[in-house]
Amino acid sequence: MKRSFFEIIAEILRVAKNGAKKTRIMYSCNLSFHMNKNLIAYLLENDLLKIGNSLHTTDKGLEFLRIYQTLELLLDTKVQTGIKNREG
């Protein structure tokens, strides 16, 4: 199944939580060089990542992750509940 834009963004932010080089992000998130480059630029422009010795998730990025994880839980619960309701 194809990953959504937000799934990839969340994965990058998770990898960069404790600091990560571009190459580590690329391999950990299974991204092409060009996709990695474009997404990192996007995250830097939107203050979700910052550059130090390596790339780090910002407070804004951590907030995005927190909200994204909440949405994942809500949607997963609704999908599972919807499936149970259809079966019953």
Secondary structure as UniProt FT lines:
FT   HELIX           5..15
FT   TURN            16..18
FT   HELIX           22..28
FT   TURN            29..30
FT   HELIX           33..45
FT   TURN            46..47
FT   STRAND          49..51
FT   STRAND          55..57
FT   HELIX           59..87
//
